[in-house]
C-alpha cells in the first residue's frame, strides 16, 4: 500500500476514498440542486406550486437540508488534521501510538465497539 493510500485509511479503519464526505459527491449534488432551484426561482414561487402539490409547502425545509448537505465535506483526512475534531478513536490511537484500530486485537474498547460489526 502506498503512503498516499495509507493516509486514506482513517484511525477507525474506514477508507476515506470511499466516503461521501471525503469525495464530496453529495455536497456537490446538493450545491448544484440548490443553484438550479434558485435559477428556476422555485425558492420564490414554491407557494404557487403547493396549490397543485401540497408537498411544496415544505420547500424551505428541503432547501435547508440541502444546505446542510453542502457542508458534508472533508477537505483533509483525519490523519492529515481533517475532521471531525471530536473523534475519540483518533485521539485514543494518537495517545497510545496505535496506527489504527485494525491493530487493536481486543475490540471491547467502548470507543470502537461499534466497529465489531465490520470485522
C-alpha positions as CSV (number, residue, x, y, z in Angstrom):
1,X,0.0,0.0,0.0
2,X,1.4,3.4,-1.0
3,X,1.9,6.2,1.6
4,X,-0.9,8.1,-0.1
5,X,-3.3,5.2,0.3
6,X,-2.3,4.7,4.0
7,X,-3.3,8.3,4.6
8,X,-6.7,7.5,3.2
9,X,-7.3,4.8,5.9
10,X,-8.8,6.5,9.0
11,X,-7.9,5.5,12.5
12,X,-11.2,3.8,12.8
13,X,-10.3,1.6,9.8
14,X,-12.7,3.2,7.3
15,X,-11.3,4.1,3.9
16,X,-11.7,7.8,3.2
17,X,-11.5,7.2,-0.6
18,X,-15.0,5.5,-0.4
19,X,-16.5,8.1,2.0
20,X,-19.1,10.5,0.6
21,X,-17.8,13.2,3.0
22,X,-14.3,12.9,1.5
23,X,-15.4,12.5,-2.1
24,X,-17.8,15.4,-1.8
25,X,-20.3,13.9,-4.3
26,X,-23.4,14.6,-2.1
27,X,-22.2,18.0,-1.2
28,X,-21.6,18.9,-4.9
29,X,-25.0,17.5,-6.0
30,X,-26.8,19.4,-3.2
31,X,-25.0,22.6,-4.1
32,X,-25.9,22.2,-7.8
33,X,-29.6,21.4,-7.0
34,X,-29.8,24.5,-4.8
35,X,-28.4,26.5,-7.6
36,X,-30.9,25.1,-10.1
37,X,-33.8,25.7,-7.7
38,X,-32.7,29.4,-7.4
39,X,-32.4,29.7,-11.2
40,X,-35.9,28.4,-11.6
41,X,-37.0,30.9,-8.9
42,X,-38.6,28.0,-7.1
43,X,-37.5,29.5,-3.8
44,X,-39.8,32.5,-4.5
45,X,-42.7,30.6,-6.2
46,X,-43.0,27.4,-4.3
47,X,-46.2,28.6,-2.7
48,X,-47.9,28.6,-6.1
49,X,-46.7,25.1,-6.7
50,X,-48.1,24.0,-3.3
51,X,-51.6,24.6,-4.7
52,X,-51.1,21.7,-7.0
53,X,-48.8,19.5,-4.8
54,X,-49.1,20.1,-1.1
55,X,-45.5,18.8,-0.6
56,X,-44.2,22.1,-1.9
57,X,-45.3,23.6,1.4
58,X,-42.1,22.0,2.8
59,X,-39.8,23.6,0.3
60,X,-38.0,25.8,2.8
61,X,-37.2,22.8,5.0
62,X,-36.0,20.9,1.9
63,X,-33.8,23.8,0.9
64,X,-32.3,23.9,4.4
65,X,-31.5,20.2,4.4
66,X,-29.8,20.7,1.0
67,X,-27.8,23.5,2.6
68,X,-26.6,21.1,5.4
69,X,-25.6,18.6,2.8
70,X,-23.5,21.2,1.0
71,X,-21.4,21.3,4.2
72,X,-20.9,17.5,4.3
73,X,-17.4,17.5,3.0
74,X,-13.9,16.7,4.4
75,X,-11.1,18.6,2.8
76,X,-8.4,16.6,4.6
77,X,-8.3,13.1,6.0
78,X,-8.2,12.6,9.8
79,X,-4.5,11.5,9.5
80,X,-3.8,14.9,8.0
81,X,-5.6,17.0,10.6
82,X,-9.1,16.8,9.0
83,X,-12.5,16.4,10.5
84,X,-14.1,15.5,12.8
85,X,-12.2,17.2,15.7
86,X,-14.3,15.3,18.3
87,X,-13.3,11.8,17.1
88,X,-12.4,9.8,20.3
89,X,-11.0,6.9,18.2
90,X,-8.4,9.2,16.6
91,X,-7.5,10.8,19.9
92,X,-7.1,7.4,21.6
93,X,-5.0,6.0,18.7
94,X,-2.7,9.0,18.7
95,X,-2.4,9.0,22.5
96,X,-1.5,5.3,22.6
97,X,0.6,5.5,19.4
98,X,-1.6,2.9,17.6
99,X,-1.7,3.3,13.8
100,X,-5.4,2.3,13.6
101,X,-7.9,0.1,15.3
102,X,-7.0,-2.8,13.0
103,X,-4.0,-3.2,15.2
104,X,-6.2,-3.5,18.3
105,X,-6.9,-7.2,18.9
106,X,-9.5,-6.5,21.6
107,X,-12.4,-4.5,20.3
108,X,-14.0,-4.4,23.7
109,X,-12.9,-0.8,24.0
110,X,-16.0,1.2,24.3
111,X,-14.9,3.8,21.7
112,X,-14.5,1.2,19.0
113,X,-17.2,-1.4,19.9
114,X,-19.4,-0.3,17.0
115,X,-16.7,-1.4,14.6
116,X,-17.0,-5.0,15.7
117,X,-19.9,-5.5,13.2
118,X,-17.5,-4.8,10.4
119,X,-14.8,-7.3,11.5
